[in-house]
Protein backbone atom coordinates (compact mmCIF):
# COMPACT_ATOMS: atom_id res chain seq x y z
CA UNK A 1 0.00 0.00 0.00
CA UNK A 2 2.80 2.42 0.88
CA UNK A 3 4.43 1.89 -2.52
CA UNK A 4 1.17 2.67 -4.31
CA UNK A 5 0.61 5.83 -2.25
CA UNK A 6 4.16 6.97 -2.87
CA UNK A 7 3.78 6.37 -6.60
CA UNK A 8 0.49 8.28 -6.56
CA UNK A 9 1.97 11.22 -4.66
CA UNK A 10 4.94 11.39 -7.04
CA UNK A 11 2.65 11.27 -10.09
CA UNK A 12 4.21 8.00 -11.25
CA UNK A 13 0.89 6.74 -12.63
CA UNK A 14 1.20 8.83 -15.78
CA UNK A 15 1.35 8.05 -19.48
CA UNK A 16 5.13 7.64 -19.53
CA UNK A 17 4.92 4.38 -17.55
CA UNK A 18 2.92 1.18 -17.84
CA UNK A 19 2.17 -0.68 -14.61
CA UNK A 20 1.35 -4.33 -14.09
CA UNK A 21 0.34 -5.02 -10.49
CA UNK A 22 0.16 -8.62 -9.32
CA UNK A 23 -2.68 -9.46 -6.97
CA UNK A 24 -2.98 -12.86 -5.42
CA UNK A 25 -6.40 -12.39 -3.91
CA UNK A 26 -9.78 -12.66 -5.51
CA UNK A 27 -11.31 -9.84 -7.55
CA UNK A 28 -13.88 -8.97 -4.94
CA UNK A 29 -11.64 -8.84 -1.88
CA UNK A 30 -10.08 -5.42 -1.60
CA UNK A 31 -9.14 -3.99 -5.01
CA UNK A 32 -11.63 -1.12 -4.83
CA UNK A 33 -10.76 -0.31 -1.22
CA UNK A 34 -7.00 -0.52 -1.71
CA UNK A 35 -7.06 1.94 -4.63
CA UNK A 36 -9.54 4.41 -3.16
CA UNK A 37 -6.85 6.98 -2.28
CA UNK A 38 -4.68 6.30 -5.32
CA UNK A 39 -4.87 8.76 -8.23
CA UNK A 40 -4.83 6.71 -11.42
CA UNK A 41 -6.15 9.25 -13.92
CA UNK A 42 -7.15 8.71 -17.59
CA UNK A 43 -3.60 9.16 -18.91
CA UNK A 44 -2.34 6.24 -16.83
CA UNK A 45 -1.81 2.66 -17.95
CA UNK A 46 -2.33 0.43 -14.90
CA UNK A 47 -3.39 -3.20 -14.98
CA UNK A 48 -3.98 -5.66 -12.15
CA UNK A 49 -3.31 -9.31 -12.75
CA UNK A 50 -4.92 -11.93 -10.54
CA UNK A 51 -5.00 -15.72 -10.65
CA UNK A 52 -7.88 -15.77 -13.10
CA UNK A 53 -8.39 -12.19 -14.26
CA UNK A 54 -6.66 -9.16 -15.82
CA UNK A 55 -8.15 -5.75 -15.06
CA UNK A 56 -7.58 -2.28 -16.50
CA UNK A 57 -8.26 0.42 -13.89
CA UNK A 58 -8.32 4.22 -13.77
CA UNK A 59 -10.22 7.13 -12.26
CA UNK A 60 -11.92 9.85 -14.24
CA UNK A 61 -10.98 12.34 -11.53
CA UNK A 62 -9.35 12.21 -8.08
CA UNK A 63 -11.72 10.94 -5.36
CA UNK A 64 -13.98 9.42 -7.99
CA UNK A 65 -14.70 5.68 -8.04
CA UNK A 66 -12.50 3.33 -10.04
CA UNK A 67 -13.45 2.50 -13.59
CA UNK A 68 -12.66 -1.21 -13.93
CA UNK A 69 -12.55 -3.06 -17.24
CA UNK A 70 -12.03 -6.80 -17.46
CA UNK A 71 -9.66 -7.76 -20.27
CA UNK A 72 -10.70 -11.43 -20.50
CA UNK A 73 -7.18 -12.66 -19.95
CA UNK A 74 -5.36 -14.32 -17.06
CA UNK A 75 -1.94 -15.53 -16.02
CA UNK A 76 -2.48 -18.94 -17.49
CA UNK A 77 -2.85 -17.61 -21.04
CA UNK A 78 -0.32 -18.83 -23.58
CA UNK A 79 2.56 -16.72 -24.82
CA UNK A 80 0.91 -16.47 -28.23
CA UNK A 81 -2.34 -15.22 -26.69
CA UNK A 82 -0.51 -12.66 -24.54
CA UNK A 83 1.60 -11.42 -27.46
CA UNK A 84 -1.43 -11.04 -29.72
CA UNK A 85 -3.38 -9.26 -27.00
CA UNK A 86 -0.70 -6.67 -26.17
CA UNK A 87 0.07 -5.96 -29.84
CA UNK A 88 -3.56 -5.14 -30.59
CA UNK A 89 -4.53 -3.50 -27.33
CA UNK A 90 -5.11 0.26 -27.87
CA UNK A 91 -3.33 2.89 -25.80
CA UNK A 92 -5.17 4.57 -22.90
CA UNK A 93 -5.80 7.79 -24.84
CA UNK A 94 -7.50 5.83 -27.62
CA UNK A 95 -9.82 3.85 -25.38
CA UNK A 96 -10.72 6.49 -22.79
CA UNK A 97 -12.78 9.11 -24.60
CA UNK A 98 -15.63 9.53 -22.16
CA UNK A 99 -14.97 11.49 -18.97
CA UNK A 100 -18.58 11.21 -17.83
CA UNK A 101 -19.32 14.93 -17.89
CA UNK A 102 -16.92 15.81 -15.05
CA UNK A 103 -15.77 19.37 -14.42
CA UNK A 104 -12.12 20.32 -14.92
CA UNK A 105 -10.90 23.55 -13.35
CA UNK A 106 -9.50 25.91 -15.97
CA UNK A 107 -8.58 29.55 -16.54
CA UNK A 108 -8.28 31.80 -19.55
CA UNK A 109 -6.71 35.17 -20.32
CA UNK A 110 -8.51 38.46 -20.92
CA UNK A 111 -5.88 41.20 -20.72
CA UNK A 112 -8.17 44.09 -21.73
CA UNK A 113 -11.71 43.41 -20.46
CA UNK A 114 -12.91 46.79 -21.70
CA UNK A 115 -12.55 45.55 -25.30
CA UNK A 116 -13.84 42.01 -24.73
CA UNK A 117 -17.17 41.38 -26.50
CA UNK A 118 -17.27 37.61 -26.59
CA UNK A 119 -15.22 34.68 -27.81
CA UNK A 120 -16.48 34.93 -31.38
CA UNK A 121 -16.29 38.71 -31.81
CA UNK A 122 -13.87 39.64 -34.61
CA UNK A 123 -13.98 43.40 -34.06
CA UNK A 124 -10.65 43.55 -32.24
CA UNK A 125 -8.78 40.48 -33.44
CA UNK A 126 -5.46 42.01 -32.40
CA UNK A 127 -6.44 41.96 -28.70
CA UNK A 128 -6.16 38.62 -26.83
CA UNK A 129 -5.80 36.80 -30.13
CA UNK A 130 -4.47 33.54 -28.77
CA UNK A 131 -7.03 32.99 -26.00
CA UNK A 132 -9.77 33.64 -28.57
CA UNK A 133 -8.16 31.25 -31.04
CA UNK A 134 -7.65 28.51 -28.42
CA UNK A 135 -11.09 28.76 -26.80
CA UNK A 136 -13.08 26.99 -29.57
CA UNK A 137 -10.40 24.30 -29.85
CA UNK A 138 -10.60 23.50 -26.15
CA UNK A 139 -14.40 23.64 -26.20
CA UNK A 140 -14.33 21.06 -28.97
CA UNK A 141 -12.04 18.90 -26.82
CA UNK A 142 -14.56 19.06 -23.98
CA UNK A 143 -17.37 17.94 -26.30
CA UNK A 144 -15.19 15.27 -27.83
CA UNK A 145 -14.16 13.81 -24.44
CA UNK A 146 -17.45 14.58 -22.65
CA UNK A 147 -16.32 16.91 -19.88
CA UNK A 148 -16.95 20.52 -18.89
CA UNK A 149 -14.87 23.41 -17.61
CA UNK A 150 -15.15 25.30 -14.37
CA UNK A 151 -13.67 28.42 -15.95
CA UNK A 152 -12.14 31.49 -14.35
CA UNK A 153 -10.56 34.59 -15.86
CA UNK A 154 -7.16 36.19 -15.23
CA UNK A 155 -5.35 39.06 -16.92
CA UNK A 156 -1.74 37.81 -16.91
CA UNK A 157 0.02 34.87 -18.50
CA UNK A 158 2.46 34.71 -15.63
CA UNK A 159 5.89 36.08 -14.73
CA UNK A 160 8.26 34.79 -12.09
CA UNK A 161 8.52 36.96 -8.98
CA UNK A 162 10.72 35.76 -6.10
CA UNK A 163 10.50 32.13 -7.14
CA UNK A 164 6.75 31.97 -7.73
CA UNK A 165 4.61 32.90 -10.71
CA UNK A 166 1.62 35.18 -10.94
CA UNK A 167 -1.22 35.00 -13.43
CA UNK A 168 -2.19 31.80 -15.21
CA UNK A 169 1.21 30.17 -14.65
CA UNK A 170 0.84 30.79 -10.92
CA UNK A 171 -2.55 29.05 -10.84
CA UNK A 172 -1.00 26.01 -12.51
CA UNK A 173 2.01 26.13 -10.20
CA UNK A 174 -0.25 26.07 -7.12
CA UNK A 175 -2.44 23.30 -8.62
CA UNK A 176 -5.49 25.57 -8.45
CA UNK A 177 -6.49 24.71 -12.01
CA UNK A 178 -5.98 21.74 -14.32
CA UNK A 179 -5.55 23.42 -17.70
CA UNK A 180 -5.28 26.83 -19.35
CA UNK A 181 -7.72 27.82 -22.11
CA UNK A 182 -5.12 29.75 -24.07
CA UNK A 183 -1.87 29.30 -25.94
CA UNK A 184 1.23 30.27 -23.98
CA UNK A 185 4.89 30.68 -24.87
CA UNK A 186 7.00 27.60 -24.14
CA UNK A 187 9.64 29.27 -21.97
CA UNK A 188 12.38 27.46 -20.07
CA UNK A 189 11.56 29.28 -16.81
CA UNK A 190 8.01 27.88 -16.90
CA UNK A 191 8.92 24.24 -17.46
CA UNK A 192 9.60 23.79 -13.77
CA UNK A 193 6.06 24.72 -12.72
CA UNK A 194 3.83 23.56 -15.58
CA UNK A 195 3.70 21.32 -18.61
CA UNK A 196 2.31 21.84 -22.10
CA UNK A 197 -0.26 19.65 -23.78
CA UNK A 198 0.13 20.44 -27.47
CA UNK A 199 1.36 23.21 -29.74
CA UNK A 200 -1.32 25.19 -31.50
CA UNK A 201 0.13 27.76 -33.89
CA UNK A 202 3.47 29.39 -34.57
CA UNK A 203 3.88 33.04 -33.64
CA UNK A 204 6.05 35.41 -35.63
CA UNK A 205 6.92 38.99 -34.79
CA UNK A 206 8.74 41.48 -36.98
CA UNK A 207 9.45 45.16 -37.44
CA UNK A 208 6.96 46.36 -40.04
CA UNK A 209 7.67 49.63 -41.81
CA UNK A 210 7.32 51.41 -45.09
CA UNK A 211 10.55 51.70 -46.99
CA UNK A 212 11.58 55.38 -47.05
CA UNK A 213 11.23 57.21 -50.34
CA UNK A 214 14.19 57.41 -52.67
CA UNK A 215 14.53 61.11 -51.92
CA UNK A 216 14.91 60.38 -48.20
CA UNK A 217 18.03 58.29 -48.73
CA UNK A 218 19.62 59.68 -51.90
CA UNK A 219 19.62 62.47 -54.47
CA UNK A 220 16.88 61.38 -56.87
CA UNK A 221 18.18 63.71 -59.59
CA UNK A 222 21.27 61.51 -59.93
CA UNK A 223 19.48 58.15 -59.89
CA UNK A 224 17.91 57.96 -63.41
CA UNK A 225 21.27 57.41 -65.11
CA UNK A 226 24.10 55.13 -64.13
CA UNK A 227 27.58 56.50 -63.64
CA UNK A 228 28.62 55.35 -67.12
CA UNK A 229 25.67 57.15 -68.73
CA UNK A 230 26.46 60.34 -66.83
CA UNK A 231 30.10 60.16 -67.95
CA UNK A 232 29.12 59.43 -71.55
CA UNK A 233 26.64 62.33 -71.56
CA UNK A 234 29.24 64.69 -70.15
CA UNK A 235 31.75 63.64 -72.81
CA UNK A 236 29.18 64.08 -75.61
CA UNK A 237 27.99 67.53 -74.60
CA UNK A 238 31.43 68.86 -73.69
CA UNK A 239 32.74 67.56 -77.01
CA UNK A 240 29.94 69.32 -78.89
CA UNK A 241 30.80 72.58 -77.13
CA UNK A 242 34.47 72.11 -77.93
CA UNK A 243 33.70 71.37 -81.62
CA UNK A 244 31.55 74.51 -81.87
CA UNK A 245 34.33 76.57 -80.32
CA UNK A 246 36.86 75.19 -82.84
CA UNK A 247 34.50 75.82 -85.75
CA UNK A 248 33.90 79.40 -84.66
CA UNK A 249 37.65 80.03 -84.49
CA UNK A 250 38.27 78.53 -87.93
CA UNK A 251 35.24 79.89 -89.77
CA UNK A 252 34.42 83.23 -88.14
CA UNK A 253 35.76 85.12 -91.23
CA UNK A 254 33.19 83.26 -93.38
CA UNK A 255 30.34 83.63 -90.86
CA UNK A 256 30.61 86.72 -88.61
CA UNK A 257 27.93 85.27 -86.30
CA UNK A 258 30.37 82.53 -85.30
CA UNK A 259 32.57 85.14 -83.69
CA UNK A 260 30.06 85.19 -80.83
CA UNK A 261 30.68 81.48 -80.16
CA UNK A 262 33.65 81.87 -77.89
CA UNK A 263 34.81 78.93 -75.79
CA UNK A 264 32.71 80.03 -72.81
CA UNK A 265 29.66 80.62 -75.00
CA UNK A 266 30.08 77.20 -76.60
CA UNK A 267 30.05 75.47 -73.23
CA UNK A 268 27.07 77.62 -72.21
CA UNK A 269 25.30 76.22 -75.28
CA UNK A 270 26.20 72.66 -74.20
CA UNK A 271 24.84 73.24 -70.70
CA UNK A 272 21.69 74.90 -72.06
CA UNK A 273 21.13 71.97 -74.38
CA UNK A 274 21.24 69.56 -71.45
CA UNK A 275 18.56 71.68 -69.78
CA UNK A 276 16.43 71.74 -72.96
CA UNK A 277 17.12 75.41 -73.60
CA UNK A 278 17.67 77.05 -77.01
CA UNK A 279 20.54 79.35 -77.96
CA UNK A 280 20.50 82.96 -79.09
CA UNK A 281 23.05 82.41 -81.86
CA UNK A 282 22.02 80.82 -85.19
CA UNK A 283 25.08 80.22 -87.36
CA UNK A 284 24.94 80.50 -91.16
CA UNK A 285 27.54 77.79 -91.74
CA UNK A 286 25.96 74.35 -92.25
CA UNK A 287 28.70 72.55 -90.31
CA UNK A 288 27.98 74.53 -87.14
CA UNK A 289 24.25 74.05 -87.62
CA UNK A 290 24.68 70.27 -87.96
CA UNK A 291 26.65 70.15 -84.70
CA UNK A 292 23.97 72.14 -82.91
CA UNK A 293 21.13 70.08 -84.44
CA UNK A 294 22.53 66.71 -83.42
CA UNK A 295 23.46 68.01 -79.98
CA UNK A 296 19.89 69.18 -79.42
CA UNK A 297 18.48 65.87 -80.75
CA UNK A 298 20.75 63.85 -78.45
CA UNK A 299 19.69 66.01 -75.52
CA UNK A 300 16.02 65.42 -76.39
CA UNK A 301 16.44 61.64 -76.29
CA UNK A 302 18.41 61.76 -73.05
CA UNK A 303 15.91 64.13 -71.45
CA UNK A 304 12.97 61.89 -72.43
CA UNK A 305 14.60 58.87 -70.80
CA UNK A 306 15.60 60.93 -67.76
CA UNK A 307 12.08 62.30 -67.25
CA UNK A 308 10.41 58.89 -67.53
CA UNK A 309 12.87 57.32 -65.13
CA UNK A 310 12.61 60.03 -62.50
CA UNK A 311 8.80 59.74 -62.47
CA UNK A 312 9.15 56.01 -61.81
CA UNK A 313 11.68 56.70 -59.05
CA UNK A 314 9.33 59.16 -57.35
CA UNK A 315 6.59 56.49 -57.29
CA UNK A 316 8.83 53.68 -56.04
CA UNK A 317 10.05 53.26 -52.45
CA UNK A 318 13.71 52.62 -51.88
CA UNK A 319 15.30 49.36 -50.74
CA UNK A 320 17.76 51.06 -48.43
CA UNK A 321 16.75 49.18 -45.26
CA UNK A 322 17.33 45.43 -45.43
CA UNK A 323 18.89 44.47 -42.07
CA UNK A 324 18.59 45.23 -38.37
CA UNK A 325 21.74 47.36 -38.55
CA UNK A 326 20.17 49.37 -41.38
CA UNK A 327 17.20 50.03 -39.09
CA UNK A 328 19.50 51.06 -36.25
CA UNK A 329 21.40 53.51 -38.45
CA UNK A 330 18.30 54.91 -40.17
CA UNK A 331 16.44 58.08 -39.12
CA UNK A 332 13.29 56.02 -38.48
CA UNK A 333 11.36 56.22 -35.25
CA UNK A 334 10.56 52.92 -33.55
CA UNK A 335 7.99 51.30 -31.31
CA UNK A 336 7.01 47.90 -29.88
CA UNK A 337 3.59 46.31 -29.54
CA UNK A 338 2.06 46.65 -26.08
CA UNK A 339 2.01 42.99 -24.99
CA UNK A 340 2.66 41.05 -21.81
CA UNK A 341 6.07 39.97 -23.15
CA UNK A 342 6.97 43.39 -24.59
CA UNK A 343 10.27 43.78 -22.70
CA UNK A 344 11.33 40.16 -22.53
CA UNK A 345 12.37 38.69 -25.83
CA UNK A 346 14.08 41.65 -27.45
CA UNK A 347 16.04 42.34 -24.27
CA UNK A 348 16.99 38.64 -23.96
CA UNK A 349 18.03 38.25 -27.60
CA UNK A 350 21.58 37.00 -28.17
CA UNK A 351 21.90 38.70 -31.54
CA UNK A 352 24.41 41.61 -31.35
CA UNK A 353 22.51 43.57 -34.02
CA UNK A 354 19.25 43.26 -32.06
CA UNK A 355 20.96 44.37 -28.86
CA UNK A 356 22.43 47.42 -30.61
CA UNK A 357 19.00 48.36 -31.91
CA UNK A 358 17.46 47.92 -28.45
CA UNK A 359 20.11 50.06 -26.72
CA UNK A 360 20.26 52.84 -29.31
CA UNK A 361 16.65 53.11 -30.47
CA UNK A 362 14.25 51.67 -27.90
CA UNK A 363 15.81 51.87 -24.45
CA UNK A 364 16.10 55.70 -24.49
CA UNK A 365 12.34 55.97 -25.16
CA UNK A 366 11.34 54.16 -21.96
CA UNK A 367 7.61 53.45 -21.77
CA UNK A 368 6.97 55.66 -24.80
CA UNK A 369 8.35 52.85 -26.96
CA UNK A 370 5.30 50.65 -26.26
CA UNK A 371 2.23 51.33 -28.39
CA UNK A 372 -1.07 49.67 -29.14
CA UNK A 373 -1.35 47.96 -32.51
CA UNK A 374 -3.68 50.64 -33.87
CA UNK A 375 -1.38 53.50 -32.85
CA UNK A 376 1.76 51.72 -34.01
CA UNK A 377 0.43 50.81 -37.45
CA UNK A 378 -0.99 54.33 -37.84
CA UNK A 379 2.52 55.73 -37.37
CA UNK A 380 3.89 53.17 -39.82
CA UNK A 381 1.41 54.48 -42.38
CA UNK A 382 2.68 58.03 -41.86
CA UNK A 383 6.17 56.89 -42.84
CA UNK A 384 9.66 56.77 -41.32
CA UNK A 385 8.48 54.56 -38.44
CA UNK A 386 9.20 50.89 -37.73
CA UNK A 387 6.90 48.93 -35.42
CA UNK A 388 7.64 45.55 -33.82
CA UNK A 389 4.37 43.64 -33.81
CA UNK A 390 2.92 40.15 -33.99
CA UNK A 391 2.48 39.82 -37.73
CA UNK A 392 -1.12 38.63 -37.66
CA UNK A 393 -2.16 41.54 -35.41
CA UNK A 394 -0.38 44.05 -37.61
CA UNK A 395 -1.81 42.56 -40.80
CA UNK A 396 -5.34 42.86 -39.45
CA UNK A 397 -5.03 46.62 -38.82
CA UNK A 398 -3.16 47.16 -42.10
CA UNK A 399 -5.96 45.45 -44.05
CA UNK A 400 -8.52 47.76 -42.44
CA UNK A 401 -6.69 51.09 -42.66
CA UNK A 402 -4.20 51.11 -45.54
CA UNK A 403 -4.97 52.05 -49.13
CA UNK A 404 -4.18 49.37 -51.68
CA UNK A 405 -1.06 51.06 -53.04
CA UNK A 406 0.24 51.68 -49.51
CA UNK A 407 0.41 47.94 -48.81
CA UNK A 408 2.94 47.48 -51.61
CA UNK A 409 5.71 49.45 -49.92
CA UNK A 410 5.72 47.49 -46.67
CA UNK A 411 8.88 45.75 -45.50
CA UNK A 412 9.41 43.34 -42.61
CA UNK A 413 12.56 42.51 -40.67
CA UNK A 414 12.55 39.85 -37.95
CA UNK A 415 14.62 41.05 -35.01
CA UNK A 416 14.25 37.98 -32.79
CA UNK A 417 12.55 34.60 -32.85
CA UNK A 418 9.58 33.84 -30.66
CA UNK A 419 9.12 30.37 -29.14
CA UNK A 420 6.22 28.10 -30.01
CA UNK A 421 2.93 28.62 -28.22
CA UNK A 422 1.15 25.65 -26.65
CA UNK A 423 -1.70 24.91 -24.28
CA UNK A 424 -0.48 24.95 -20.66
CA UNK A 425 -1.54 22.22 -18.27
CA UNK A 426 -0.82 21.30 -14.67
CA UNK A 427 2.49 19.56 -14.15
CA UNK A 428 2.11 15.76 -14.42
CA UNK A 429 -1.57 16.19 -15.19
CA UNK A 430 -3.56 13.04 -15.75
CA UNK A 431 -5.25 14.57 -18.81
CA UNK A 432 -2.21 15.81 -20.73
CA UNK A 433 -1.95 13.06 -23.35
CA UNK A 434 -5.72 12.81 -23.62
CA UNK A 435 -6.00 16.48 -24.62
CA UNK A 436 -2.86 16.33 -26.76
CA UNK A 437 -4.29 13.42 -28.73
CA UNK A 438 -7.52 15.25 -29.53
CA UNK A 439 -5.66 18.45 -30.43
CA UNK A 440 -3.41 16.51 -32.80
CA UNK A 441 -6.53 15.10 -34.39
CA UNK A 442 -7.90 18.64 -34.79
CA UNK A 443 -4.68 19.60 -36.55
CA UNK A 444 -4.83 16.58 -38.85
CA UNK A 445 -8.39 17.26 -39.99
CA UNK A 446 -7.78 21.01 -40.45
CA UNK A 447 -9.72 22.44 -37.51
CA UNK A 448 -6.70 24.28 -36.09
CA UNK A 449 -5.93 25.69 -39.54
CA UNK A 450 -9.53 26.86 -39.79
CA UNK A 451 -9.31 28.63 -36.42
CA UNK A 452 -6.00 30.17 -37.46
CA UNK A 453 -7.48 31.52 -40.69
CA UNK A 454 -10.28 33.16 -38.68
CA UNK A 455 -8.18 34.75 -35.94
CA UNK A 456 -4.79 35.26 -37.59
CA UNK A 457 -4.93 37.75 -40.44
CA UNK A 458 -2.99 36.87 -43.58
CA UNK A 459 -0.40 39.19 -45.06
CA UNK A 460 -2.13 41.86 -47.16
CA UNK A 461 -1.64 41.31 -50.87
CA UNK A 462 -0.16 43.98 -53.09
CA UNK A 463 -2.69 43.92 -55.93
CA UNK A 464 -2.41 47.46 -57.27
CA UNK A 465 1.09 48.78 -56.89
CA UNK A 466 0.58 51.31 -59.68
CA UNK A 467 -2.76 52.67 -58.54
CA UNK A 468 -2.90 56.08 -56.94
CA UNK A 469 -0.02 58.52 -57.04
CA UNK A 470 2.60 59.97 -54.78
CA UNK A 471 2.64 63.74 -54.42
CA UNK A 472 6.02 65.39 -54.83
CA UNK A 473 7.07 67.03 -51.59
CA UNK A 474 9.78 69.46 -50.57
CA UNK A 475 12.04 66.57 -49.63
CA UNK A 476 11.91 65.31 -53.21
CA UNK A 477 13.03 68.61 -54.74
CA UNK A 478 15.42 69.52 -51.94
CA UNK A 479 18.55 68.93 -54.09
CA UNK A 480 17.16 71.33 -56.71
CA UNK A 481 16.51 73.94 -54.03
CA UNK A 482 20.03 73.42 -52.70
CA UNK A 483 21.52 73.94 -56.17
CA UNK A 484 19.43 77.10 -56.63
CA UNK A 485 20.50 78.41 -53.23
CA UNK A 486 24.15 77.60 -53.93
CA UNK A 487 23.94 79.34 -57.31
CA UNK A 488 22.33 82.42 -55.77
CA UNK A 489 25.02 82.51 -53.09
CA UNK A 490 27.82 82.25 -55.66
CA UNK A 491 26.14 84.92 -57.82
CA UNK A 492 25.99 87.31 -54.86
CA UNK A 493 29.67 86.67 -54.11
CA UNK A 494 30.60 87.33 -57.72
CA UNK A 495 28.44 90.49 -57.74
CA UNK A 496 30.21 91.78 -54.65
CA UNK A 497 33.56 90.97 -56.21
CA UNK A 498 32.59 92.80 -59.40
CA UNK A 499 31.42 95.86 -57.46
CA UNK A 500 34.63 95.88 -55.46
CA UNK A 501 36.71 95.51 -58.63
CA UNK A 502 34.78 98.31 -60.38
CA UNK A 503 35.31 100.70 -57.47
CA UNK A 504 39.00 99.91 -57.27
CA UNK A 505 39.32 100.46 -61.03
CA UNK A 506 37.73 103.93 -60.81
CA UNK A 507 40.00 104.84 -57.94
Beta strands, then each sheet from edge to edge (+ up, - down):
strand 1: 18-22
strand 2: 45-50
strand 3: 53-59
strand 4: 66-70
strand 5: 102-109
strand 6: 147-154
strand 7: 160-161
strand 8: 164-165
strand 9: 179-180
strand 10: 184-185
strand 11: 194-199
strand 12: 205-210
strand 13: 333-337
strand 14: 370-371
strand 15: 385-390
strand 16: 410-413
strand 17: 421-426
sheet 1: 1+ 2+ 3- 4+
sheet 2: 6+ 5+ 9+
sheet 3: 7+ 8-
sheet 4: 10+ 17- 11+
sheet 5: 14+ 13+ 15+ 12- 16+
end
